[in-house]
């Protein structure tokens, strides 16, 4: 059996299977949430919501360019389908490399049984992930997560490819043979792919620490604590530098160059940016040539990698280019480098605390409104403009009639007229200040304090969006002067004949976000969002906990009391004395967001484990590897009595599910007949745990790298996102890479069964049984003492029975047959049960390509405008949120609907970011 040939052929067979499944089941048109926007921006290369996905847009445009308008969405959806099937391909090849390394530890030459087991393990793992609920759902719609998963799978495969080539390269060098390849080419390839992936989604960056440890383990045969920690620090620093420095700071530095050359040196637009590019390219070229000449190969590889990262990242230039073309969909209008930085930083969504910050009810700092110490530093976002000076013009001895005429003539020009009275007559003049002044090297809104420190404070500076606007204004000034002269008034406006390019800070004079009182802030704040108090309190049993710090007195409430708790108590006492319900209502309003600072462990951390980890990650995890109750969105305790009936995870084992969710007999039809009623009986989870334990024993270094990918793309995202209760949609798509890593262990679990069959010993079976059943009994006793339900211990005991049973059966068969080929085939056959179950169960949820709900909504919305005006012309439809808006954009822009009413998104209009498509 030619291992390489079979490996390649089987990989492409698995790819074809996945491609067929995804292409057959993909959406034929747009679907809900962001898909309508992504399809629109891809098809017409328009600018969507921050931080943008330019590479996704360009690839989507390439696909949709060959389709008619009504089929463009299907072609963009096909990019997700093929991206997903390529992810499966690289998962297969990643598994063959990982499992082969384990096999080669037993013997330097692989027999046919080992080869079959390797390919069987890879096929089972890849096919199992193919049919998982979350990944399949993302694979069939025009969203960025499928393509992001592809890049994650690609770079994870590439780092193990680098490891294999490094071993081969080292062996050739040790044997004194010439090597025709440099394995470090794979590292440079990985960095380039990471750069490209930024143009799709930032999730791929979370693979960097796992990649870092693969490099460390390969270079260091003996792991030491110091080196281990150093590798971790370097990996995390690399991740942090790319995310926090390269992505936002390089455009920010380019913006400084651009504004300096324009505002300070008087050059035209884009000169500073070109100088910045020349400097950066020059430094990189010099660095590459110098390090190559001096044979500093490590430094050379680093500089080449940075170069490739920037080349990949350069896809974002398309965002600026297309925004300057002013397409109909142009969210945030990122036409300048400054606005691009704001766009990349997702400023429109605001910030949220991660490691330190407030609770939802933490009071603001008690400072005066004009005291900047209570506010964060204001943002600076600069826009392109043309500025022209209006010299001061003055007339003395004017009467009221002259003043009235001048004010009437100047008002349409936006030029105020200043008037002073002297000796019973007016002194009339244009302003002595600038609308925008160059102060400390920046254009800001002028005031008396700034103007007094400037050399030329007597000039009123006007700004224009473009030169055409300036020429129109100049004509109006000329007409105004002619009108003034015709009135016999000795007064003339003196406007510069040429306007100069400049960047103006549109946020000048504004304050940043208000700071909260440090006494009410906390480390690792999990419950921070103002206005969500009742939802947070539902998850943490706030009313029944003790608190050590009450909130300060509310100055708006004129009742006695040093703090809110005292005020609340006083109002309740008044209600008890008088029976007046107004006192009770007033007190309830005060208590709505809590009267006390939440405590750190019982509430803050408890919320993190109960909601953010338990509900918003582990529930999704179990959907994919245990089972799902239905496809109805679940809100947990915020869902009230429905919390047990909507969106939960299941096992399909009634006595386990009954402990968690109640009696599973006579379930209502909306559960049992729901297409999302998927029961996998914990089988994928059991096989993956077998693979995880086996991997940890046989190849702990590789296991740690996979574990790191699993944790960083799962729990680390949970910590970073800091999700609030009642999310508007299920968020399982965000953790697809974590489920990808876990699927690796499903595949390795197959090889673990093969290994058990080859090396069958009753002693080993006894140890496995003792540990697994012992764990179940331990948790049963723990639950009994704490008077909790027994679902966890029942689940562990059930998994122990199934796991030990399969392990024993396969081992017994292998020991009896004494044939590794049959043993490997048997282990593979057992493993294939997992993807078969996933296909049969999950397929009922996903196989419905005729879904057109989103498009039908949009069609009906637009036709409602037709009833009020011909073809929707002149009509305005006000929408609220993504699902109301994105399908309309899609239908108007992509399918080019004849109904051309204007779409006003209320949630974007509030931020000044509304987009109108005519």
FITOR-913738 format. One record per residue (C-alpha): x, y, z. Coordinates in steps of 0.25 Angstrom, whole numbers, plus 5000, padded with zeros to 4 digits. Layout:
% FITOR-913738
XYZ/...
This chain:
% FITOR-913738
500050005000/500650134996/500450225008/500550355001/499750324989/498550264998/498650385007/498550484996/497350404989/496550385002/496750535005/496150574992/495050474993/494650525007/494750665001/493750624990/492750565000/492750695008/492650774996/491450694991/490750705004/490950855006/490650894991/489450804991/488850865005/489351015003/488351125003/487951164989/487751314993/488051405004/487751365019/487551445031/488551525040/489851575033/489751485021/488951585013/489951695016/491151605012/490551554999/490251704996/491651754999/492251634992/491451644979/491651794977/492951814985/492251904995/492651945010/491951865021/491951875036/493251885043/494351825043/494051785029/494351655021/495051705009/495651575005/494351505006/493751614998/494751594987/494651444986/493051454987/493151554975/493951454967/492951344969/491751434967/492251504955/491951384947/490451374951/489151454948/488651544959/487651444964/488751344966/489851434971/489451394986/489551244982/490951264977/491451344989/490851234998/491651134990/492951204994/492551165009/492251025004/493551004997/494351075008/493650975018/494050855010/495450905009/495450915024/495050765024/496150725014/497250795023/496650735036/496750595029/498250625026/498550685039/497950555046/498750465037/500050535041/499650535056/499250385056/500450345048/501450405058/500750325069/500850195060/502350225057/502650225072/502350075072/503050035059/503850105049/503150035037/501650035036/500949905033/499649905026/498849895038/499450025044/499250095031/497750055030/497550105045/498250235041/497350265029/496150215037/496450305048/496550425039/495350385031/494450375044/494950505050/494850585037/493450525034/492950545048/493350695048/492650705034/491350665040/491350745053/490250845055/490950975056/491950955045/490950895035/490051015037/491151115035/491551035022/490251065015/490151215016/490851335011/491551375024/493051395028/493151275038/493351165028/494451235021/495051275034/495051125038/495751085025/496951185029/496951125043/496950975037/498051015027/499051085036/498850975047/499150865036/500350955031/501050955044/501050805045/501450795031/502650895035/502950795046/503050675037/503950745027/504850795039/505050655043/505350605029/506250725027/506950695040/507150555036/507750585022/508750685028/509150585039/509350485028/510250585020/509250585009/508850715002/507450775004/506650834993/505650905002/505650995014/504550955024/504351095029/503651125016/502451075023/502551175034/502551285024/501351225017/500651215031/500951365033/500451405020/499151325022/498951385035/499151525028/498051485018/497151425028/497051565035/496251605023/495251505026/495151495041/496151505053/495751375059/496951305051/497951385060/497551295072/498351185065/499651255067/499951205082/499651065077/500651085066/501651145075/501651025084/501750925072/503051005068/503550995083/503350855084/504050825071/505250905074/505350855089/505350705091/505350725106/504250815111/504650905123/503750995131/504651125127/504551095112/503151045113/502651185119/503551265110/502951195098/501551225104/501951375106/502551395092/501351325086/500351415093/501151535090/501151505076/499651495076/499551625084/500551695075/499751655062/498351685068/498751815076/499851875068/499951825054/498451825051/498151965057/499452035059/500052025045/498852095038/498952195050/500452225047/500152235033/498952335037/499952415045/500952425032/499752465023/499252575033/500552625036/500952645021/499552705018/499252795030/500752835033/501452835020/500352875011/500452755002/499252694995/498452574999/499152434999/500552494999/500852455013/500252315011/501152294999/502352345007/501952245018/501852135008/503252165002/503852165016/503252035020/503551965007/504952025008/505251975022/504651835019/505551825006/506751875013/506551775025/506351655016/507551685007/508451725019/508051595028/508251505015/509651565012/510051555027/509451415028/508551455040/507551345036/506651355048/506551505046/506351495031/505151395033/504551495043/504651615034/504151525022/502951475031/502651625034/502651655020/501751545016/500751575028/500651725022/500451675008/499251585013/498751695022/498751795010/497451745005/496851855014/497251955004/496051914996/495151965007/495752105006/495752094991/494252054990/493852155001/494452264993/493652214981/492352244990/491552114987/490152114992/490552025004/491652105010/491552075025/492452175034/492952235021/494452195024/495052285013/496252335021/497252255029/496752315041/495352265039/495852135035/496552115048/495252145055/494552045046/495651945049/495451965064/493951955063/493752085070/492252085066/492051975075/492652035087/493651965097/493451865107/494351825119/495151695119/496151695131/495651815139/494451905139/493051935145/491851855148/490551885141/490151975153/491452035156/491252195158/491952295149/493052375155/492452495163/493052605155/492552735149/492052725134/493252815130/494252735138/494952645128/495552555139/494252485139/494352445124/495152355116/496052425105/495152475093/495352405080/495952465068/495452435055/495952525043/495252545030/495652605017/495352745014/495752875007/495953005015/495953145011/496153275019/495153385020/495953505024/495253605034/494453705027/493953835035/492953945033/492854065043/491754155046/490654065041/489254075044/488153975048/487653965033/489053935028/489253835039/487953765035/488353765020/489653705023/489153595032/488153555022/489153545011/490153475019/489253375026/489153275014/490653275014/490753235028/491553355032/491153415045/491253565046/491853625059/491353765063/491853865073/491253995077/492154125078/491654265078/490254225075/490654145062/490954005059/492353945056/492053825047/493053715044/493253575040/493753475051/495053495058/495253345060/495353215052/494353105050/495553015050/496953055055/498252985054/498552965069/499752885074/499852835059/498452785058/497152845052/496152865064/494952955066/495453085070/495153165083/495653295089/496753225097/497253155085/497153275076/497853365085/499153275084/499153275069/499853365060/498653395051/497453385060/496653485051/496353395040/495053315039/495353185033/494253115024/494352965021/493752895009/493552745006/494152754992/494652864982/493352864974/492652914987/493653014989/493553074975/492053074977/492253154990/493253244984/492153284973/491153314984/492153404991/492353474978/490853494977/490753534991/491853644989/491153694976/489853704984/490553774995/491153874985/489753894979/489253934992/490254044993/490953985006/492453995007/492653855011/493353735004/493553585007/495053545004/495053395002/496353324998/496253284983/496953144986/496453054996/497552965003/497452815006/497352785021/496952675030/495852725041/495552655054/494052635053/494152585068/494752715073/494152775085/493352645089/493652565102/493952415103/493252315110/492952345125/493752275135/493252195147/493552205161/494752125164/494152075177/493152005169/493951945159/494551805159/495551705153/495051625142/493651685141/492651595135/491351675137/491651815132/490551855122/489751975127/488251945126/488351795127/488251785142/486951705143/487551605133/488851585140/488151575154/487351455149/488651375146/489251405160/488151405170/488551545174/487351575183/487751455193/489251485194/489951575204/490651695199/491751775206/491651905199/490351985195/490252085184/490352235187/489252325189/488452355176/488452515176/487152505168/486352445179/485952545190/485752455201/486652435214/487752325213/489252325211/489152225200/488152155191/487952045200/487552135211/486652215202/486052085197/485752045212/485152175215/484252165203/483752025207/483552075221/482652185216/481852085207/481651995219/481152115228/480252185217/479952075208/480152175196/480552085184/481352205178/482452185189/482552035186/482652065171/483752165174/484552075182/484351965172/484952055161/486152085170/486351935172/486251895157/487751905155/488151865169/488451945181/489851875184/491151855177/491051705173/492051615180/493251555172/493151405174/491651375177/491151465166/492251515156/492951385155/491651305157/491051375145/492251345136/492151195139/490651185139/490351275127/491651305119/492251175120/491151085123/490051145114/490851215103/491951105101/491650975107/490250975102/490750995088/491850895090/490850785094/489950815083/491050765074/491550645082/490350605090/489050655084/488050775083/486650795088/486150875076/486550995068/485751095076/486651205082/486851185097/487051295107/487251205119/486651265132/486351395125/485351305117/484451285129/483651155129/484151125115/485651105119/485450955120/484750945106/485551035097/487051025091/487550925102/488550815099/488150665100/488750535101/487650445096/487750365109/486450385116/486950365130/488050465128/487250575121/486150555132/487050595143/487350725135/486150765128/484950685134/484150565130/484450525116/483250445114/482050495105/482850615100/482050725092/482050715077/482850845076/484050775082/483950635076/483550675062/484550795062/485650765051/486650815062/486250695071/487650635069/488050515079/489450465078/489450385091/490750445095/491550355085/492350465078/492750515092/493150375097/494050345085/494650485086/494950465101/495550325098/496450395087/496850515097/497250415108/498050335098/498650455091/499150505105/499850375108/500450345094/500750485089/500650585100/501250705093/500350685081/499150675090/499550805097/499650875084/498250825080/497750855094/498250995093/497551025080/496250965086/496351055098/496751185091/495651175081/494651135091/494751175106/495751295102/494651355093/493651335104/494551425113/494851525102/493451545097/492851555111/491451535106/490251595112/488951515115/487851505104/488751505092/487951535080/488351405073/489051275076/490551295076/491051155073/491751195060/492751275068/493351145074/493451055061/494951055062/494850995076/493950885071/494950865060/496050835070/495150745078/494750665065/496250635064/496150545077/494950475070/495850425060/496950395069/495950315077/495850215066/497350195066/497250175081/496250065079/497149995069/498350015079/497449945089/497149835080/498649815077/499149815091/497949755098/498149735113/497049715124/497849795133/497749915125/496249895123/496149885138/496950015140/496050095130/494850035137/495350075151/495650215147/494450245139/493450175149/494150235160/493950375155/492450355153/492350305167/493150415173/492250525166/490950445170/491350455185/491750605183/490350635177/489650555188/490350635199/490050765192/488650725189/488750745174/488250665162/489050545158/489050575143/490650595143/490950465150/489850385142/490550435129/491950395134/491450265138/490750245125/491950285117/492750195125/491850075122/491850105107/493350145106/493850025114/492949935107/493449975093/494849975097/494749835103/493949785091/494949835080/496149785089/495549655090/495249635075/496649685072/497249585082/496449475077/496649505062/498149535063/498049605049/498349755049/497749785036/496349725041/496549795054/496849935048/495649915039/494749875051/495249995059/494950085047/493550015045/493250055060/493750195058/492850215045/491650195054/491850335059/491850415046/490650325041/489850365053/490250515052/489850515037/488550445040/488150535051/488750675047/488350655033/486850675036/487250805042/488050855030/487550795018/486550895013/487150975002/485851034998/485851135010/485451275005/484951335017/485951455017/485651485003/484151475004/484151575016/484951675008/484051654996/482851675004/483451795011/483851864998/482451834992/481751905004/482452034999/481852014985/480452024991/480852164995/481652214983/481952164969/482952054969/483352104983/483952234978/484052344988/483652244999/484452225012/484452095020/484952105034/485551975039/486151925052/487251835052/487951735043/486851645040/485951755035/487051825027/488051735021/487051655013/486551785007/487951835003/488151694997/486851704989/487151844984/488651834981/488851694977/487551654970/487351794966/485851804970/485051904963/484551954976/485452064980/484952124993/486052175002/486352085014/486652155027/487252065038/486852135051/487952055059/489052115050/488352255049/488552275064/490052265062/490052355049/490452235041/489052205034/489152155020/488152185009/488052104996/487252164985/
